[in-house]
Amino acid sequence: MCIESKVNLILEKLDICLLKSDCKTIEWIPVSAIANDKGLTPDAVRKQLQNGDFEVDVDFKYNGCRIQVHQGAVGRIQRKRRSSNG
């Protein structure tokens, strides 16, 4: 089998796989849902987004007066632990 026919076979298989898979769109998740999931207040999540290492329109966006978080940035939102060593 020549290289060209192998490449064509691979491309054909790739097309089949892409057609079978469900192409998901980017999900934007409301701050309240993330807060409930992570055990935080919505205000704590908003503060992390606005003061942390998150970019507007990349990691989160404003939908009117509500903030929505990109699904890829949700994992970086975490509960802050306070030190017991005052």
Secondary structure, DSSP 4 states (H G I P E B T S, - for coil): --HHHHHHHHHHHHHHHHHHS--PPPPEEEHHHHHHHHT--HHHHHHHHHHSS--BTTTEEEETTEEEEETTTGGG--PPPPPS--
